[in-house]
Amino acid sequence: QVQLVESGGGLVQAGGSLRLSCAASGRTFRHYSMGWFRQAPGLEREWLATIWWSTGSTIYANSVRGRFTISRDIAKNTVYLQMNSLEPEDTAVYYCGVATTLYNGRIPDSAVDYWGQGTQVTVSS
């Protein structure tokens, strides 16, 4: 049983930064893709970034490239999302997800095998 526990969300002013964490447990993730997603009220869930657990290779959505950084700590079995230069449009519930397939790009929702519970990020103007 895989468990993903997110933390690090909160309220921040525009221009500020937050770092989200996703602690994973339950199995070895060596050949998996980990991703961060978000869902704003009234909108569909949006993929933000993917990291390959084994190599650390990353890819980003255009909307966050250059502002957000995905990384992982193998020893802690944790994936991070460092978010800088936050904008009110970044307000959403943020989720991490695991796909048991390697995706060299966007991970579709349908491919995510395990989801975290979500953490709220609110950016005030």
Sequence and secondary structure as in RCSB ss.txt:
>XXXX:A:sequence
QVQLVESGGGLVQAGGSLRLSCAASGRTFRHYSMGWFRQAPGLEREWLATIWWSTGSTIYANSVRGRFTISRDIA
KNTVYLQMNSLEPEDTAVYYCGVATTLYNGRIPDSAVDYWGQGTQVTVSS
>XXXX:A:secstr
  EEEEE  EEEETT  EEEEEEEESS  TT EEEEEEE TTS  EEEEEEETTT  EEE TTTBTTEEEEEETT
TTEEEEEE S  GGG EEEEEEEESS  SS   GGG  EE   EEEEEE 
